[in-house]
Structures are given as C-alpha cells and as structure tokens.
C-alpha cells in the first residue's frame, strides 16, 4: 500500500533530529510487515543520520504495534524467547555492576517489565518504569508491583536531579523526538548520573549485507537508525559524556534478516527450510556473531554515558 492511500492527518514530514536540516536522499523503501504500507528510509546529507521520512504521526503510530509485539508479551518456551530471556538477565547483571545498590533507576519504554523484574533480583536499588502501553503497564504492576508510569517520560513530571541511572534498551529508535527525550533525561538525572542506550547499529556487518531486508529496521516502529557516530553526537549535544561503547551481538537479528530476505524474494522453499532448521541455524549464527563481535561491527550497540557536571 502506498503512503498516498493514507490520510494526510496520519503522516508527517520531519527535519533531521540531529542537525535540524532538511536535506536528505532516499536510501530505499521498506514495507511494514503488519499493514503492508511502504515507508522511505532517508539519510541526512549534512550529518549522516538515517530516519523514516515521511512517517506516521505520534497519534497514529500505535496502530503499528500489535498486541503480540514481543516487548509486550510473556515469554514462551521457544528458542527465540529463551535467547531473549538470557539476554535480559545478562543486561540486568551488567546494570547492577555499573550502578551501586540503594540508588534510583528508571527504565524508559519498559514494556511489560521483563528487564526490571530481572534487575530486582540483582540490585537493591529503587526501580521505576515509563511505558506508553496501558496493557503492558497493567501486566507489570500485576506481576511485580514495580512503580510504572503509563505514558511518556515528560508526562511523568519527575523532579530535577532525581535518578542515578536512566536506561533505554532498544527504545531510542522508537521515539518521535529523541533529542527532546534525552534533554528530559538530562534534567531528571543527578549530576554524573548514567544513561544507557542500546539500539540497532547501521554500521553493522549485518545491515551492510542485508540493506532494506535487515531485521533491525522494523519499519515503521523504528523511526531513527543510528551509527555509533550519530548516536554519540546526539548524546553529546544533549549534555552527556560518552564513557564506553559495547558491541552487542544478537543471533535472532541475523536469523530473522535471512528469513525476511527469503520471504521478500519469494523463495518459499528456502524460507520454510530456514524455519524448520531454526535451532541448528541459531547455533551456527552464534558462532558467526563471535567473529563479527571481534570486528566491532555487531548488529546492535550499547552506549554508556554520564551527565556532564
């Protein structure tokens, strides 16, 4: 379906969130997996930021998040969810090492609370969440009782200098206004407080190979696509100092990128074969990811930064 068939009230044109310019080139057009609507991915010719333009408005974007979107659903016994569960536990231990006990930690875009619940087992800090999905908020409150605000971070009106750490795992690419959100994060963080951003990496080997078939695009739920350079620049402009960049392998992404490519090329026999051989292929991909990790070109990156004093 073309963007021409969508109401103009549900689509908007935007300037670059990083440099404010409106000088882009279209890289490719990608179809949404849910509704089949085509969206162009553009690159700013001034600063290099990649983003969706035109894109769904903030009010209309919710129709592209189905109820079984994985941040909202409970774990199943599948191999994919087993990998996700392991990664969440690993994230929790990573955060607990950085931030001492008896601190205040906020997760923006906490979904149904999988990470916060795992973190509670590794840390004695006070945990908070912000999540726009009311269904997900109800689920996390029912299961854990963790304090989660239903909405976006600006609407929560947290006090100045309140948190010791703010976490955005696979969130910044979803935000309509990442710069504005980071400025709010800067306000609510204590002096020298930490912000952790994890996001797909357009400098990855995987994106360079698969292009518009890359799983990390997730059109149109992902609105921005960062390289280490563009995300570092955004964080710096928002008042943060970069402390460390961690390459972040993800075998699920490579596996799903292969499936997307085969499906889009109408190679149904190979698509079904890849689906049937999920477990051995994921095992092989884990080995491949180790080599990619050594090259520093993993499909995701995690940036740890601190508020400037």
C-alpha positions in Angstrom: 0.0 0.0 0.0 1.3 3.5 -0.9 1.5 6.4 1.5 -0.8 8.2 -0.9 -3.6 6.0 0.3 -3.2 7.0 3.9 -4.9 10.1 5.4 -2.5 13.1 5.5 -3.5 13.5 9.1 -1.7 10.3 10.0 1.5 11.0 8.1 4.1 13.8 8.8 7.3 15.1 7.2 10.1 15.8 9.6 13.5 17.5 9.6 16.7 15.8 10.8 16.5 15.4 14.6 20.3 15.6 14.9 21.2 18.7 12.9 17.9 20.3 12.1 18.4 20.3 8.3 16.0 19.1 5.7 18.5 17.9 3.1 18.2 14.1 2.5 18.5 11.4 0.0 16.2 8.3 -0.1 18.1 5.1 0.5 15.3 2.6 -0.1 11.6 2.0 0.6 10.5 -0.7 3.1 7.1 -2.3 3.6 5.6 -2.6 7.1 5.1 -6.2 8.0 1.7 -5.6 9.6 -0.2 -3.4 7.2 1.9 -3.7 4.1 2.4 0.1 3.9 5.6 1.4 2.2 7.8 3.9 4.0 11.0 5.5 2.7 14.2 5.5 4.7 16.3 8.6 4.1 19.8 9.8 5.1 20.7 13.3 6.1 23.3 14.7 3.7 24.6 17.1 6.3 25.2 14.8 9.4 24.5 11.3 8.2 21.6 10.4 10.4 19.2 7.8 8.9 15.5 8.1 9.6 12.0 7.5 8.4 10.5 10.3 6.3 7.6 10.7 5.8 6.4 8.7 8.8 3.3 8.0 11.0 2.4 10.8 13.4 2.8 10.3 17.1 -1.0 9.8 17.4 -1.3 7.2 14.6 1.9 5.2 15.3 0.0 3.0 17.9 -1.8 1.1 15.1 1.5 -0.4 14.0 2.1 -2.0 17.4 0.2 -5.3 17.5 -0.7 -6.9 20.8 1.9 -9.7 20.4 4.7 -7.3 19.7 7.5 -9.0 21.7 8.2 -6.3 24.3 4.6 -6.7 25.4 4.1 -10.4 25.5 5.1 -13.0 28.1 7.9 -15.5 27.4 7.1 -18.7 25.6 9.2 -21.9 25.6 10.5 -21.1 22.1 14.3 -21.0 21.4 13.9 -17.3 20.4 12.3 -16.4 23.7 15.0 -18.4 25.6 17.7 -16.3 23.9 15.8 -13.1 24.8 15.4 -14.2 28.4 19.1 -14.9 28.7 19.9 -11.5 27.2 17.6 -9.8 29.7 19.3 -11.5 32.6 22.7 -10.5 31.2 21.6 -6.9 30.9 20.4 -6.9 34.5 23.8 -8.1 35.8 25.5 -5.5 33.6 23.5 -2.7 35.0 23.9 -3.9 38.6 27.7 -3.8 38.2 27.6 -0.2 37.0 25.1 1.2 39.5 25.5 0.5 43.2 22.7 -0.6 45.5 20.3 1.9 47.1 20.0 4.1 44.0 17.1 5.2 41.8 16.9 3.6 38.4 14.4 4.4 35.7 13.7 2.4 32.5 12.1 4.3 29.7 10.0 2.0 27.5 10.0 -0.9 29.9 7.4 -3.0 28.0 5.8 -5.5 30.4 8.7 -5.2 32.8 10.9 -8.2 31.9 14.1 -6.3 32.5 13.0 -4.5 35.7 11.9 -7.8 37.2 15.3 -9.4 36.3 17.1 -6.3 37.7 15.3 -6.5 41.0 17.0 -9.9 41.6 20.4 -8.4 41.0 20.1 -4.9 42.6 18.6 -3.4 45.8 18.0 -0.1 44.1 14.6 1.6 43.8 13.2 0.7 40.4 10.9 2.8 38.2 9.5 2.5 34.7 7.8 4.5 32.0 5.7 2.7 29.3 3.1 4.1 26.8 1.2 0.8 26.5 -1.5 0.7 29.2 -1.9 -3.1 28.7 1.9 -3.6 29.4 1.7 -1.3 32.4 -1.2 -3.3 33.9 0.7 -6.5 33.4 3.9 -5.4 35.1 2.0 -3.9 38.1 0.0 -7.1 38.5 3.1 -9.4 38.3 5.7 -7.3 40.2 4.2 -4.2 41.8 7.0 -2.1 40.3 6.2 1.6 40.0 5.5 2.2 36.3 4.1 5.4 34.9 1.6 4.9 31.9 2.8 7.4 29.3 6.0 9.1 28.1 8.7 10.4 30.4 7.9 14.1 30.0 4.3 13.4 31.2 5.6 11.8 34.4 7.0 15.1 35.8 9.8 13.6 37.7 11.8 16.0 39.9 15.1 17.5 38.8 18.2 15.5 39.6 16.2 12.6 40.8 17.6 9.4 39.2 21.1 7.9 39.4 20.6 6.0 36.1 18.2 6.0 33.2 18.0 3.1 30.8 16.7 2.9 27.2 17.2 -0.6 25.9 16.0 -0.7 22.3 13.9 2.4 22.8 15.6 5.5 21.3 14.9 4.3 17.7 11.2 4.3 18.5 11.0 7.8 19.8 9.4 10.6 17.7 11.7 13.2 19.3 14.9 11.5 20.6 16.7 14.8 21.3 13.8 16.2 23.4 13.6 12.9 25.4 17.3 13.0 26.1 17.1 16.6 27.3 14.4 15.4 29.7 16.6 12.5 30.8 19.4 15.1 31.4 17.1 17.1 33.6 15.9 14.2 35.8 19.4 12.6 36.2 21.6 13.5 39.1 25.0 15.1 38.5 27.3 12.5 36.8 24.3 10.1 36.6 24.4 7.4 33.9 22.3 6.9 30.8 22.5 3.6 28.9 21.2 3.5 25.3 21.0 0.2 23.3 19.9 0.4 19.7 20.4 -1.3 16.3 23.7 -0.3 14.6 23.6 0.8 10.9 27.4 0.4 10.8 27.0 -3.3 11.4 28.1 -6.0 9.0 24.5 -7.3 9.0 23.0 -4.0 7.8 25.7 -3.5 5.2 24.9 -7.0 3.8 21.1 -7.1 4.0 20.2 -3.5 3.4 16.5 -3.0 3.3 15.9 -6.6 4.4 17.7 -6.0 7.8 15.7 -7.1 10.8 16.9 -4.0 12.7 14.9 -1.6 10.5 11.5 -2.8 11.9 9.6 -0.2 9.8 7.7 1.9 10.9 8.0 1.2 14.6 11.7 2.3 14.3 11.8 5.9 13.3 15.6 6.5 13.6 18.6 4.4 12.7 21.9 5.2 14.4 25.5 4.6 13.8 28.0 5.0 16.7 28.9 8.4 15.3 25.4 9.8 15.1 24.3 8.5 18.5 27.4 9.7 20.2 26.8 13.1 18.7 23.2 13.2 19.8 24.2 12.2 23.4 27.0 14.8 23.5 24.7 17.6 22.2 22.1 16.6 24.9 24.7 17.1 27.7 26.3 13.7 28.1 29.9 12.4 28.1 30.4 9.0 26.4 32.1 6.6 28.7 32.0 3.3 26.8 30.5 1.7 23.6 29.8 -2.0 23.8 29.2 -4.1 20.6 26.1 -6.2 21.1 25.7 -9.4 19.1 22.2 -10.7 18.5 21.7 -14.1 16.8 18.0 -13.5 16.5 18.6 -10.5 14.2 20.7 -12.4 11.7 18.3 -15.3 11.6 15.3 -13.0 11.0 17.2 -11.0 8.4 17.7 -14.2 6.4 14.0 -15.0 6.7 12.9 -11.5 5.6 15.2 -11.7 2.6 14.0 -15.1 1.5 10.3 -14.1 2.0 10.7 -10.8 0.1 12.4 -12.7 -2.8 9.6 -15.2 -2.8 12.0 -18.1 -2.1 9.3 -20.0 -0.2 11.1 -23.4 -0.2 14.2 -21.9 1.4 12.1 -19.8 3.7 10.3 -22.9 5.1 13.6 -24.8 5.3 15.2 -22.0 7.4 12.2 -22.0 9.7 12.4 -25.8 10.2 16.1 -25.6 10.9 15.8 -22.8 13.4 17.8 -24.4 16.3 20.9 -25.5 14.4 20.9 -22.3 12.4 20.8 -20.2 15.5 23.6 -22.2 17.0 25.7 -21.6 13.9 24.8 -17.9 13.9 26.1 -17.6 17.5 29.5 -18.7 16.2 29.3 -16.3 13.3 28.4 -13.5 15.8 31.6 -14.2 17.7 33.6 -13.3 14.6 31.5 -10.2 13.9 32.0 -9.1 17.5 35.7 -9.2 17.1 35.4 -6.9 14.2 33.3 -4.5 16.3 30.5 -4.5 13.7 27.7 -6.2 15.7 24.1 -5.6 14.8 23.4 -3.7 18.0 25.4 -1.3 20.2 25.1 -0.3 23.8 26.4 3.2 24.8 27.1 4.1 28.4 27.2 7.9 29.0 27.2 10.2 32.0 25.6 13.5 32.6 28.2 16.3 32.4 28.9 18.1 35.7 
